Amino acid sequence: MIIGTAGHIDHGKTSLVRALTGVDTDRLKEEKARGISIDLGFAYLPAPDGSILGFVDVPGHEKFVHNMLAGATGIDFVLLTIAADDGVMPQTREHLAIVDLLGISRGIVALTKADLASPEQLANVTAEITQLLAYTALADILIIPVSTVTGAGIEELRDWLFDAAQSMQARAATERFRLGVDRAFTLPGAGTVVTGTVLSGAVSAGDKVTISPSGLTARVRTIHAQNRPVERGIAGQRCALNLAGDGISKDAIARGEVVLDPELHAPADRIDATLRLLATETKPVTQWMPARLHHAATEVGARIVLLGDAPIMPGTEAPVQLVLDQPIAAAEGDRFVLRDTTAQRTIGGGKFLDLRAPARKRRAPERLAQLRAHAIADPEQALAASLDIAPHFADLSAFGRDRALSAAQLDTIAKNLGVVQAAAGDRVFALSAAVWARFKDSLLATLKQFHVANPDLPGVGLEKLRMQLEPRLPIKPFMSVLHVLGQTKDIGLDGAWVRLASHAVSLTPADEKLWLRVEPLIGGAERFRPPRVRDLAGVLNVRELDVRRLLKLLARMSKVDEVALDHFFKRVTVSEMVDIVVDLGATLPEGFSAAQFRDRLDNGRKVAIQILEFFDRHGVTLRRGDLRRVNKQKIDLFRTAATNEGQVSGRESSPVGRPDFKSGRGREPVLGGFDSLSLPPNKVKNAS
């Protein structure tokens, strides 16, 4: 159990910890000289059952409340010290407000300096304390008069702390590891050591960790937990980690950073949260109000964006967006405290809801409904609520990361809810089984309706289809879903077109015969300078109208592309030219000229410019002056289908890789990496 002190300056916090543990927590020379605590102090007390009680002694002076906040996060139990001869004072109230905002609900009041107060004075102060605590989470906690001078009440207080430690339920260590750093120093013969409270999960010697938000990586060499050498530190313990790694030093790791599982490294600087404004405030919170945000041991500047229609009045709570001056490492559900910009008073605090808050449409009804789902503490219930509302899908990877959930926890939640999972690269998106069934039915019905209206077209464009469906999945999970439906023969994928598997646009025997004559003329060695329609008609001695009609049909089938008027290139040739453009872009990141592209094609300038203007129109290249750059988002627009290369029959095709222009090796398919769709076993029949 971690016990944190709280209370006004000179109310005997440090003396009380020394009386309980035998340790003087004032370690700084200035603290010794001035007789007050300035920074955090630490002490440990062995319990009869073999466990260790950790103490975090915080300063009471108003100038050092920021240090108090650094130590208060992560404590399990508050030891509120109030001097019997002084009573409740300003920092008593502020420390208590902070403890309440941090959600600490277990504690005890030590009525210190009891030897200096009369029985009547003790009774009056006790009544004052009871009234002060009445509207907090610490209402009705025990009040014990103590004296570090006479020793009165010390043993009783120590016994109560031992009992509290025994009755406290251990924090779960199943989540991913996070430790809030409050100290970093160097030990001779050991190297860099960081200390702090383990906020979640567990860490073992030899583990790789990341320092966030800086991004430094390190290896845990050794661990001390609760002042003892151990192989494993767990949530709820005070730990000292001996770290090793490139760039790791006491100066490289600042108070407020978080040592965490590398999977959790995703700093946030725009966070949606709930904010409770203290009733003691005299003014409401208004739009874009500045404040100082304290989370774990870090302190950053912040602006408050109201998500409601009115200012937040004293004593009330409302959703807000916090726009931070610099990113922090946090998790959903973490508590925070806000102080005014002059650091003279605490104004409120609350809980983080969403670490990936949007900058736009943050007050839309749909967005506020999502925040209500984020506010649910239980992750399984929160995910279920999120999938039941628009947009009806969730980034499962981000959900688990931002709640510090382990892979096992996330897998259990997904199985319990029976969600359908679509893998997209290193991310996994989730839909409920019911939404998946509706989505699939809508997709197939949309394709069927399109084919009825457009029987001579090969299919619907990817983006056009995506925009017609609900839920409107992001492009990567949408591609994942399409790829899997292609594998199950529900749909066919032809380059940028999507169709029903049963749909085919076939050439007539006459057109097939004509294409067999045309294809060699626009492919092969002359593929970069194919004849125009008029020239093809003359060489083949056929009507120009018939050649144009055939090539227009083949363009709709994604077999050829009309780069310029009556100038058709095979799709595989266009794909090859995209590779050349990509290679030029990689070689010349500032941009390449038409002449450089012409030289790579060994072509004429006029045709090279027509090709580049075609790429400009389709967004493959971005022109600025005489130079062009590659738009990486559009380089897959002209992927080809190998099973159709050289012939057209309407047979089913599947997307394959475009050959690498320089090496000749095939590349990953357009949907490569997006090919995992997980249906829960008990939902497969209904979902399909």
LUMGUGU-168246 format. One record per residue (C-alpha): residue number from 1; x, y negated, z negated. Coordinates in steps of 0.001 Angstrom, whole numbers, plus 500000, padded with zeros to 6 digits. Example, Ala and Ser with C-alpha at 12.3 -4.5 7.8 and 13.67 -1.06 7.14 Angstrom:
<recs>
> resi; xx; yy; zz
> 1; 512300; 504500; 492200
> 2; 513670; 501060; 492860
</recs>
This chain:
<recs>
> resi; xx; yy; zz
> 1; 500000; 500000; 500000
> 2; 501253; 496497; 500883
> 3; 500392; 493859; 498281
> 4; 500601; 490191; 499159
> 5; 500642; 487365; 496665
> 6; 498571; 484211; 497138
> 7; 498136; 481069; 495104
> 8; 499171; 477495; 494371
> 9; 502769; 476437; 493912
> 10; 504195; 477014; 490408
> 11; 501369; 479376; 489427
> 12; 503858; 482165; 488737
> 13; 503698; 484408; 491814
> 14; 507421; 485154; 491960
> 15; 507709; 485576; 488190
> 16; 504789; 487992; 488246
> 17; 506338; 490109; 491017
> 18; 509614; 490150; 489054
> 19; 507766; 491260; 485916
> 20; 506001; 494054; 487839
> 21; 508954; 495311; 489881
> 22; 512117; 493969; 488312
> 23; 513046; 492295; 491624
> 24; 513594; 488566; 492070
> 25; 512148; 487797; 495514
> 26; 513723; 484321; 495709
> 27; 516743; 485253; 497819
> 28; 517703; 481874; 499317
> 29; 520200; 479529; 497654
> 30; 517797; 476600; 498086
> 31; 515020; 478579; 496400
> 32; 517262; 479219; 493409
> 33; 518245; 475534; 493234
> 34; 514734; 474111; 493559
> 35; 512955; 476786; 491575
> 36; 510271; 477328; 494226
> 37; 509665; 479914; 496928
> 38; 510299; 478621; 500434
> 39; 510260; 481752; 502591
> 40; 508875; 485255; 502245
> 41; 510240; 487520; 499538
> 42; 509981; 491292; 499303
> 43; 509980; 493827; 496481
> 44; 509030; 497470; 495959
> 45; 507535; 499411; 493059
> 46; 507620; 503235; 492816
> 47; 504241; 504674; 491791
> 48; 503759; 507689; 489488
> 49; 502494; 509790; 492424
> 50; 505756; 509254; 494332
> 51; 504433; 506609; 496723
> 52; 505937; 503136; 497023
> 53; 504045; 499875; 496597
> 54; 505415; 497049; 498737
> 55; 505108; 493404; 497689
> 56; 505211; 490377; 499982
> 57; 505721; 487268; 497889
> 58; 504621; 484124; 499736
> 59; 505443; 480462; 499045
> 60; 502721; 478325; 497460
> 61; 503788; 474843; 498549
> 62; 501551; 473206; 501153
> 63; 504584; 472547; 503391
> 64; 505254; 476278; 503642
> 65; 501754; 477585; 504414
> 66; 503060; 478674; 507815
> 67; 505442; 481028; 505994
> 68; 502589; 482250; 503820
> 69; 500630; 483078; 506981
> 70; 503582; 485005; 508382
> 71; 503513; 487288; 505339
> 72; 499760; 487557; 504836
> 73; 498998; 489428; 508063
> 74; 499163; 493170; 507597
> 75; 498745; 493276; 503813
> 76; 496249; 495710; 502321
> 77; 495684; 494082; 498958
> 78; 495907; 490507; 497703
> 79; 497308; 489565; 494308
> 80; 495719; 486154; 493782
> 81; 497593; 484251; 491077
> 82; 495927; 481365; 489272
> 83; 497564; 479664; 486303
> 84; 495317; 479633; 483235
> 85; 496567; 476213; 482176
> 86; 495992; 474688; 485631
> 87; 492974; 476416; 487121
> 88; 491972; 476407; 490767
> 89; 494152; 474073; 492845
> 90; 494270; 472996; 496533
> 91; 496580; 475785; 497721
> 92; 494532; 478286; 495717
> 93; 491567; 477363; 497891
> 94; 493565; 477312; 501134
> 95; 495288; 480636; 500462
> 96; 491947; 482194; 499544
> 97; 490375; 480842; 502750
> 98; 493235; 482344; 504765
> 99; 492885; 485702; 503030
> 100; 489153; 485661; 503765
> 101; 489689; 484715; 507428
> 102; 492143; 487615; 507767
> 103; 489442; 490015; 506578
> 104; 491274; 491173; 503443
> 105; 488593; 492532; 501129
> 106; 490591; 494255; 498388
> 107; 492457; 492456; 495654
> 108; 492792; 491401; 492046
> 109; 493184; 488062; 490264
> 110; 496135; 487639; 487935
> 111; 495300; 484827; 485513
> 112; 498911; 483855; 484854
> 113; 500387; 481830; 481993
> 114; 497620; 483137; 479736
> 115; 499839; 482423; 476717
> 116; 499496; 478696; 477407
> 117; 495682; 478638; 477413
> 118; 493145; 478808; 474609
> 119; 490365; 481429; 474715
> 120; 487898; 478696; 475674
> 121; 490157; 477532; 478511
> 122; 490562; 481124; 479725
> 123; 486780; 481519; 479788
> 124; 486290; 478287; 481727
> 125; 488942; 479146; 484315
> 126; 487516; 482664; 484692
> 127; 484072; 481194; 485377
> 128; 485590; 478788; 487918
> 129; 487366; 481660; 489698
> 130; 484214; 483773; 489770
> 131; 482323; 480920; 491403
> 132; 485157; 480347; 493902
> 133; 485194; 484009; 494976
> 134; 481412; 484392; 495178
> 135; 481126; 483629; 498892
> 136; 484195; 485543; 500048
> 137; 485007; 489193; 500731
> 138; 486745; 489237; 497306
> 139; 483617; 488546; 495272
> 140; 483467; 490525; 492004
> 141; 487139; 491575; 491998
> 142; 488806; 492088; 488648
> 143; 490384; 489136; 486778
> 144; 493237; 490083; 484406
> 145; 494922; 487511; 482112
> 146; 498698; 488044; 482113
> 147; 501829; 486404; 480759
> 148; 505335; 487007; 482084
> 149; 506691; 485437; 478913
> 150; 504991; 487677; 476330
> 151; 504382; 490603; 478691
> 152; 500648; 490556; 477936
> 153; 498545; 492204; 480642
> 154; 501526; 493244; 482795
> 155; 501187; 496972; 482137
> 156; 497406; 496806; 482616
> 157; 497878; 494977; 485933
> 158; 500507; 497476; 487074
> 159; 498187; 500392; 486270
> 160; 495349; 498753; 488204
> 161; 497625; 498371; 491216
> 162; 498615; 502059; 491004
> 163; 494919; 503035; 490867
> 164; 494132; 500790; 493834
> 165; 496925; 502375; 495849
> 166; 495610; 505867; 495112
> 167; 492062; 504955; 496103
> 168; 493106; 503212; 499318
> 169; 492557; 505219; 502458
> 170; 495706; 505512; 504558
> 171; 495663; 503673; 507865
> 172; 495356; 505868; 510918
> 173; 498658; 506372; 512726
> 174; 497093; 507708; 515935
> 175; 497218; 504384; 517785
> 176; 500225; 503064; 519660
> 177; 503019; 501488; 517628
> 178; 503175; 497766; 516770
> 179; 505310; 495997; 514156
> 180; 505081; 492247; 513547
> 181; 508589; 490882; 512994
> 182; 509010; 488543; 510021
> 183; 512812; 488848; 509638
> 184; 515765; 489645; 511880
> 185; 519317; 489925; 510570
> 186; 522599; 491757; 511026
> 187; 524017; 494381; 508668
> 188; 527750; 495172; 508790
> 189; 528258; 498612; 510285
> 190; 524614; 498872; 511389
> 191; 523901; 495971; 513707
> 192; 520586; 494251; 514301
> 193; 517754; 494968; 511868
> 194; 514169; 493687; 512078
> 195; 511605; 493959; 509302
> 196; 507857; 493669; 509204
> 197; 504609; 495462; 508543
> 198; 503609; 498265; 510902
> 199; 500310; 496992; 512280
> 200; 499350; 500215; 514063
> 201; 500656; 503613; 515094
> 202; 503953; 505183; 514152
> 203; 507619; 504969; 515162
> 204; 510406; 507534; 514916
> 205; 514162; 507302; 515056
> 206; 515250; 507531; 518687
> 207; 512062; 505970; 520097
> 208; 512293; 503393; 522854
> 209; 510514; 500139; 522051
> 210; 509933; 496745; 523639
> 211; 510219; 493354; 521971
> 212; 507181; 491340; 523044
> 213; 506607; 488779; 524428
> 214; 510316; 488421; 525325
> 215; 510395; 491821; 527061
> 216; 513718; 493006; 525625
> 217; 514005; 496788; 525360
> 218; 515676; 498661; 522529
> 219; 516150; 502041; 520897
> 220; 515335; 502668; 517240
> 221; 518499; 503963; 515593
> 222; 517340; 504306; 511980
> 223; 514293; 503415; 509892
> 224; 513699; 502317; 506312
> 225; 510057; 502465; 505201
> 226; 509010; 501036; 501843
> 227; 512715; 500601; 501013
> 228; 513612; 504264; 501682
> 229; 515418; 505856; 504653
> 230; 512947; 507876; 506713
> 231; 512690; 509457; 510147
> 232; 509223; 508026; 510800
> 233; 507422; 504816; 509880
> 234; 503642; 504605; 510006
> 235; 500866; 502004; 509959
> 236; 500547; 500186; 506658
> 237; 504206; 500454; 505688
> 238; 506844; 497767; 505388
> 239; 509583; 498937; 507730
> 240; 513105; 497915; 508627
> 241; 514172; 499061; 512095
> 242; 517817; 499233; 513113
> 243; 517712; 498431; 516842
> 244; 520239; 498901; 519615
> 245; 520121; 497834; 523246
> 246; 521284; 495332; 525836
> 247; 520759; 491791; 524607
> 248; 519583; 492890; 521167
> 249; 520811; 490605; 518376
> 250; 519371; 488755; 515414
> 251; 519315; 485556; 517470
> 252; 517471; 487237; 520361
> 253; 514543; 488375; 518206
> 254; 512484; 485652; 516558
> 255; 509951; 485781; 513761
> 256; 506548; 486274; 515344
> 257; 507633; 488682; 518050
> 258; 506251; 492199; 517996
> 259; 508206; 495439; 518326
> 260; 505887; 497806; 520131
> 261; 505328; 500829; 522313
> 262; 506497; 499842; 525838
> 263; 503019; 500671; 527182
> 264; 501588; 497795; 525145
> 265; 503842; 495074; 526525
> 266; 501385; 492687; 528186
> 267; 501609; 489220; 526588
> 268; 498471; 487076; 526658
> 269; 498100; 483299; 526836
> 270; 494346; 482955; 527419
> 271; 492232; 484816; 524885
> 272; 488490; 484921; 524224
> 273; 487716; 485110; 520520
> 274; 485211; 484405; 517779
> 275; 485963; 481339; 515678
> 276; 484584; 480602; 512215
> 277; 485007; 476980; 511186
> 278; 485510; 476592; 507452
> 279; 482664; 474917; 505596
> 280; 485184; 472535; 504040
> 281; 485858; 470880; 507394
> 282; 484343; 467424; 507850
> 283; 484181; 467423; 511658
> 284; 482970; 469942; 514234
> 285; 485210; 471678; 516766
> 286; 484855; 469973; 520131
> 287; 485874; 470869; 523678
> 288; 489634; 471203; 524326
> 289; 490483; 470462; 520692
> 290; 494173; 471125; 519891
> 291; 495220; 473372; 517006
> 292; 498032; 475592; 515749
> 293; 497303; 479306; 516092
> 294; 498781; 481787; 513611
> 295; 498715; 485478; 514487
> 296; 500798; 488089; 512665
> 297; 504032; 486186; 512034
> 298; 503863; 483934; 515096
> 299; 502714; 480327; 515439
> 300; 501854; 478672; 518769
> 301; 499997; 475629; 519983
> 302; 496500; 476222; 521334
> 303; 493556; 474454; 522886
> 304; 490006; 475476; 521992
> 305; 487538; 475903; 524853
> 306; 483919; 476133; 523693
> 307; 481891; 478923; 525292
> 308; 478635; 477600; 523901
> 309; 476597; 474495; 524675
> 310; 477314; 472587; 521462
> 311; 480253; 471806; 519157
> 312; 480965; 474316; 516393
> 313; 479720; 472889; 513125
> 314; 481444; 473463; 509756
> 315; 480487; 476788; 508205
> 316; 479357; 478330; 511516
> 317; 480841; 480829; 513957
> 318; 480846; 480861; 517760
> 319; 482711; 482364; 520727
> 320; 485629; 480345; 522096
> 321; 488485; 480668; 524512
> 322; 491971; 479978; 523200
> 323; 494420; 478614; 525777
> 324; 497901; 479036; 524321
> 325; 501037; 477005; 524945
> 326; 503000; 480237; 525300
> 327; 502058; 483941; 525469
> 328; 501873; 486178; 522421
> 329; 501755; 489922; 521813
> 330; 498378; 490855; 520357
> 331; 495604; 493447; 520386
> 332; 491854; 493139; 520600
> 333; 490371; 492987; 517119
> 334; 493412; 491248; 515631
> 335; 492698; 488420; 513211
> 336; 494038; 484894; 513629
> 337; 494027; 481622; 511701
> 338; 493855; 478077; 513071
> 339; 495417; 475067; 511377
> 340; 495323; 471440; 512430
> 341; 498133; 470050; 514567
> 342; 499651; 468190; 511608
> 343; 499934; 471479; 509655
> 344; 498154; 469870; 506704
> 345; 495086; 472092; 506487
> 346; 493541; 475371; 507628
> 347; 490460; 474733; 509763
> 348; 489217; 478236; 510566
> 349; 489987; 481592; 512097
> 350; 488481; 484654; 513620
> 351; 489073; 487721; 515729
> 352; 490458; 488252; 519237
> 353; 487869; 489740; 521624
> 354; 489455; 489836; 525093
> 355; 493136; 489266; 525840
> 356; 492510; 488882; 529596
> 357; 490058; 486000; 529481
> 358; 489133; 484404; 532824
> 359; 489836; 480754; 533554
> 360; 486668; 480444; 535635
> 361; 483048; 481393; 534961
> 362; 483967; 481894; 531308
> 363; 480528; 480706; 530143
> 364; 478461; 482679; 532655
> 365; 475747; 484898; 531109
> 366; 477411; 487996; 532557
> 367; 480714; 487032; 530954
> 368; 479135; 486347; 527548
> 369; 477464; 489769; 527703
> 370; 480874; 491317; 528301
> 371; 482227; 489508; 525240
> 372; 479462; 491007; 523111
> 373; 480689; 494434; 524221
> 374; 484290; 493452; 523434
> 375; 483180; 492407; 519944
> 376; 482216; 495992; 519044
> 377; 484950; 497334; 516789
> 378; 484517; 501030; 517592
> 379; 486330; 501584; 520932
> 380; 483997; 504340; 522139
> 381; 480903; 502242; 521517
> 382; 482612; 499197; 523044
> 383; 483460; 501063; 526260
> 384; 479953; 502490; 526512
> 385; 478452; 499015; 526091
> 386; 480849; 497578; 528681
> 387; 479901; 500184; 531289
> 388; 476196; 499507; 530738
> 389; 476454; 495869; 531798
> 390; 477705; 494084; 534903
> 391; 480062; 494684; 536615
> 392; 479418; 498308; 535439
> 393; 483048; 499431; 535556
> 394; 486076; 498980; 533329
> 395; 489821; 499096; 533748
> 396; 490379; 502053; 531430
> 397; 494135; 501544; 531360
> 398; 493824; 497913; 530247
> 399; 491069; 498833; 527774
> 400; 493330; 501328; 526026
> 401; 496386; 499070; 526162
> 402; 494658; 495999; 524747
> 403; 493221; 498024; 521858
> 404; 496571; 499794; 521273
> 405; 494924; 503184; 521848
> 406; 497051; 506251; 522478
> 407; 496593; 508336; 525613
> 408; 494988; 511078; 523512
> 409; 492505; 508629; 521978
> 410; 491580; 507221; 525370
> 411; 491146; 510697; 526851
> 412; 488860; 511713; 523989
> 413; 486731; 508596; 524427
> 414; 486416; 509177; 528177
> 415; 485400; 512802; 527641
> 416; 482891; 511952; 524935
> 417; 481230; 509369; 527186
> 418; 481434; 511566; 530298
> 419; 482800; 508725; 532426
> 420; 483921; 509052; 536036
> 421; 487539; 507940; 536455
> 422; 489126; 506553; 539630
> 423; 492915; 506372; 539602
> 424; 494507; 503496; 541508
> 425; 498276; 503611; 541256
> 426; 499172; 503375; 537575
> 427; 495709; 502090; 536621
> 428; 492530; 504044; 535957
> 429; 489043; 502602; 536353
> 430; 485949; 504052; 534709
> 431; 482268; 504175; 535648
> 432; 479443; 505854; 533810
> 433; 478128; 509002; 535503
> 434; 474783; 507305; 536179
> 435; 476413; 504276; 537820
> 436; 478668; 506568; 539875
> 437; 475644; 508464; 541188
> 438; 473907; 505214; 542175
> 439; 477100; 503891; 543752
> 440; 477628; 507007; 545855
> 441; 473986; 507113; 546976
> 442; 474124; 503422; 547893
> 443; 477360; 503883; 549851
> 444; 476021; 506794; 551886
> 445; 472684; 505033; 552506
> 446; 474483; 501882; 553671
> 447; 476594; 503869; 556121
> 448; 473544; 505730; 557430
> 449; 471655; 502491; 557972
> 450; 474639; 500976; 559788
> 451; 475016; 503968; 562114
> 452; 471315; 503822; 563032
> 453; 471635; 500161; 563946
> 454; 475078; 500516; 565598
> 455; 475404; 504011; 567084
> 456; 478283; 502994; 569360
> 457; 480459; 501563; 566583
> 458; 482957; 503774; 564758
> 459; 481963; 502603; 561282
> 460; 481803; 499752; 558788
> 461; 484860; 497657; 557917
> 462; 486341; 498428; 554499
> 463; 485889; 494953; 553032
> 464; 482432; 494464; 554519
> 465; 481298; 497762; 552997
> 466; 482854; 496952; 549606
> 467; 481042; 493620; 549441
> 468; 477668; 495286; 550139
> 469; 477842; 497782; 547275
> 470; 477096; 497570; 543564
> 471; 479074; 497773; 541447
> 472; 481529; 495760; 543532
> 473; 484709; 497611; 542690
> 474; 488139; 495976; 543019
> 475; 489891; 496990; 546207
> 476; 492238; 499566; 544665
> 477; 489647; 501709; 542851
> 478; 487335; 501273; 545849
> 479; 490015; 502755; 548090
> 480; 490497; 505539; 545568
> 481; 486810; 506397; 545685
> 482; 486745; 506311; 549494
> 483; 489749; 508568; 549756
> 484; 488221; 511189; 547480
> 485; 484869; 511031; 549295
> 486; 486849; 511551; 552484
> 487; 488484; 514635; 551005
> 488; 485077; 516025; 550012
> 489; 483832; 515455; 553606
> 490; 481127; 512986; 552545
> 491; 482656; 510255; 554691
> 492; 485283; 509832; 557384
> 493; 488042; 507224; 557368
> 494; 489393; 505888; 560654
> 495; 491955; 503190; 560006
> 496; 490009; 500197; 558705
> 497; 486616; 501824; 559425
> 498; 484423; 503899; 557121
> 499; 481745; 506217; 558506
> 500; 479609; 509158; 557539
> 501; 481434; 512422; 558143
> 502; 478704; 513456; 560575
> 503; 478966; 510273; 562654
> 504; 481021; 510327; 565846
> 505; 481421; 507914; 568721
> 506; 482390; 510097; 571684
> 507; 483454; 509188; 575152
> 508; 481483; 510505; 578079
> 509; 483329; 513052; 580250
> 510; 483886; 510324; 582846
> 511; 485290; 507907; 580277
> 512; 487474; 510642; 578770
> 513; 488890; 511347; 582233
> 514; 489553; 507656; 582868
> 515; 491242; 507228; 579451
> 516; 493611; 510094; 580233
> 517; 494761; 508056; 583221
> 518; 494913; 504706; 581405
> 519; 496659; 505855; 578216
> 520; 500079; 506644; 579745
> 521; 500131; 503220; 581410
> 522; 499721; 501267; 578126
> 523; 501879; 503590; 576036
> 524; 505348; 505021; 576364
> 525; 508334; 502874; 577237
> 526; 506153; 499957; 578379
> 527; 503998; 499966; 575257
> 528; 505134; 496472; 574182
> 529; 504226; 494973; 577604
> 530; 501178; 496965; 578802
> 531; 499419; 495947; 582043
> 532; 496314; 493778; 581807
> 533; 492867; 495061; 582779
> 534; 493113; 493707; 586330
> 535; 496500; 495329; 586871
> 536; 495311; 498654; 585452
> 537; 492313; 498638; 587771
> 538; 494572; 497960; 590759
> 539; 497041; 500739; 589888
> 540; 494270; 503265; 589263
> 541; 492093; 502084; 592148
> 542; 489007; 501806; 589922
> 543; 486629; 498962; 589203
> 544; 488000; 496310; 586828
> 545; 484609; 496303; 585064
> 546; 484918; 500026; 584230
> 547; 488428; 499627; 582764
> 548; 487355; 496651; 580653
> 549; 484231; 498453; 579383
> 550; 486274; 501531; 578429
> 551; 488933; 499540; 576583
> 552; 486291; 497461; 574751
> 553; 484687; 500712; 573571
> 554; 488053; 502101; 572503
> 555; 488725; 498862; 570588
> 556; 485518; 499397; 568605
> 557; 486796; 502900; 567871
> 558; 490131; 501453; 566609
> 559; 492130; 503230; 569318
> 560; 493276; 500054; 571040
> 561; 493375; 496348; 570146
> 562; 492689; 493398; 572443
> 563; 495694; 491247; 571546
> 564; 494883; 488620; 574177
> 565; 492159; 488268; 576788
> 566; 492036; 491525; 578804
> 567; 495390; 492530; 577297
> 568; 494955; 495765; 575322
> 569; 497599; 497531; 573215
> 570; 497290; 500993; 571724
> 571; 496579; 500887; 567988
> 572; 499712; 502946; 567300
> 573; 501727; 500313; 569182
> 574; 500156; 497506; 567150
> 575; 501015; 499462; 564030
> 576; 504605; 499774; 565215
> 577; 504767; 496030; 565877
> 578; 503507; 495382; 562336
> 579; 506477; 497433; 561130
> 580; 508801; 495222; 563149
> 581; 507207; 492125; 561610
> 582; 507578; 493615; 558111
> 583; 511230; 494425; 558786
> 584; 511871; 490888; 560045
> 585; 510160; 489498; 556957
> 586; 512348; 491595; 554682
> 587; 515502; 490528; 556551
> 588; 514467; 486882; 556821
> 589; 512401; 486055; 553710
> 590; 512275; 482342; 554568
> 591; 510502; 483195; 557816
> 592; 511272; 484393; 561340
> 593; 510810; 482718; 564724
> 594; 508967; 483842; 567837
> 595; 512325; 484246; 569566
> 596; 513568; 486638; 566895
> 597; 510392; 488700; 567227
> 598; 510692; 488630; 571036
> 599; 514237; 489955; 570830
> 600; 513189; 492852; 568632
> 601; 510504; 493800; 571176
> 602; 512805; 493148; 574129
> 603; 509819; 491379; 575603
> 604; 508896; 488087; 577262
> 605; 508309; 484985; 575168
> 606; 504713; 484520; 576342
> 607; 503641; 488029; 575347
> 608; 505556; 487819; 572050
> 609; 503728; 484595; 571152
> 610; 500353; 486150; 572073
> 611; 501105; 489087; 569770
> 612; 502131; 486792; 566910
> 613; 499015; 484645; 567367
> 614; 496959; 487855; 567205
> 615; 498667; 488702; 563900
> 616; 498055; 485125; 562708
> 617; 494326; 485456; 563405
> 618; 494145; 488678; 561421
> 619; 496233; 487355; 558537
> 620; 499135; 489747; 559018
> 621; 501472; 486784; 559471
> 622; 501311; 483300; 557977
> 623; 502629; 480533; 560205
> 624; 504287; 477385; 558929
> 625; 505795; 475264; 561672
> 626; 507904; 477433; 563954
> 627; 508406; 480156; 561349
> 628; 506210; 482971; 560161
> 629; 506106; 485004; 556960
> 630; 504463; 488380; 556295
> 631; 501230; 488633; 554331
> 632; 501776; 491855; 552402
> 633; 498073; 492103; 551629
> 634; 497254; 492686; 555307
> 635; 500065; 494924; 556564
> 636; 497819; 498011; 556295
> 637; 495143; 496507; 558537
> 638; 496299; 498414; 561611
> 639; 497036; 501834; 560143
> 640; 496643; 504664; 562634
> 641; 495115; 508108; 562597
> 642; 497518; 510787; 563864
> 643; 494870; 513323; 564769
> 644; 493508; 510886; 567341
> 645; 496804; 509729; 568816
> 646; 496808; 510302; 572553
> 647; 493197; 511470; 572760
> 648; 489703; 510395; 571801
> 649; 486941; 512835; 571059
> 650; 485023; 511708; 568007
> 651; 486468; 514545; 565967
> 652; 487002; 513790; 562288
> 653; 490184; 511963; 561472
> 654; 492045; 511001; 558362
> 655; 494457; 508145; 557722
> 656; 498123; 508945; 557870
> 657; 501345; 507037; 557457
> 658; 502710; 504533; 559900
> 659; 506225; 505524; 561104
> 660; 509074; 503518; 559682
> 661; 510430; 501445; 562564
> 662; 514039; 501679; 561472
> 663; 514312; 505273; 560289
> 664; 511405; 506990; 562011
> 665; 510186; 508438; 558719
> 666; 506478; 508392; 557959
> 667; 505181; 506080; 555250
> 668; 502634; 506699; 552564
> 669; 499046; 506641; 553846
> 670; 496925; 503546; 553432
> 671; 495056; 505236; 550606
> 672; 498153; 506904; 549235
> 673; 498333; 506775; 545457
> 674; 494602; 506110; 545198
> 675; 493462; 509693; 545418
> 676; 492311; 510706; 541980
> 677; 488653; 510723; 541028
> 678; 487809; 512507; 537794
> 679; 484259; 513701; 537244
> 680; 483377; 515094; 533804
> 681; 482507; 518815; 534116
> 682; 479014; 518434; 532716
> 683; 478268; 515524; 535050
> 684; 479511; 516868; 538385
> 685; 476244; 518409; 539509
> 686; 474118; 515377; 538697
> 687; 476671; 512841; 539926
> 688; 477057; 514457; 543323
</recs>
